[in-house]
């Protein structure tokens, strides 16, 4: 936090410096223009003015460019700090990326957002799909839902660098809607987030299978129905099973030959939980979410002991 504050202060100083420099140049040029007006005739002014103007424009362009580059540099530093805080980013093999892209052809999906976290984490979280923010900055749960998730993790004594975070679909599902914009006074196309379809979840199944194999978690928390159904099948619903601990259970994984799911040989502890964003639509769920994460805490403590 202290580092972020320092970066913010540096950024503010750079902006202030740029503004002061521009004011100084404008004042300098204004004074010199006045001198030219006093000493030179019309022909001299006509000859000298364009040169002064060109000099001003060059200096302003340089100042704006330097200021812009400094801001971009600082923004990248902040993003890298946040990425480090959120854990090690998954680097998918090229063959896996090509496979999922081929499986996803023709689907309304944007970008690919990597999962993040350590091997053998204390906990693995499987959500639904990244939203607009996550696709831009490549940080899972980086919007308002992420703040709610951080609260729940803190409640169990966890931080993001101890948790592997991913989702059933690693691209942003979007719909296409035509809406009338009062500001632009015309119809514009919007691409809002939406829930992924079962076909999209199946298309991205190789990603989750690879991540589970890589991270090798003992405890998996399914956030929301999409994550839960991807792991345990369509017969399971968050509204009925939130806060319950399903121990020693196989999970669904892709059978490429059948292009469908089969049960894994390995067994896991799966805990269904409400998606963090659910609280924005129903404030009454806040207490349930707190209670449900209290259920997780003893299992995390036990996992810590096993790792020591």
Buried (B, 14 or more C-beta within 10 A) or exposed (E): EEEEEEBEEBBEEBEEBBEEBBEEBEEEBEEEBEEBEEEBEEEEBEEBBEEBEEEBEEBBEEBEEBBEEBBEEBEEBBBEEBBEEBBBBBEBEEEEBEBBEEBBEEBBBBEBBBBBBEEBBBBBBBBBBBBBBBBBBBBBBBBBBBEBBBBBBEBBEBEBBBBBBBBBBBBBBBEEEEEEEEEEEEEEEEEEBBBBBEEBBBBBBBBBBBBBEBBEBBBBBBBBBBBBBBBBEEEBEBEEBBBBBBEEBBBBBBEEEEEEBEBBEEEBBBBBBBBBBBBEEEEEBEEBBEEBBEBBEEBBEEBEEEEE
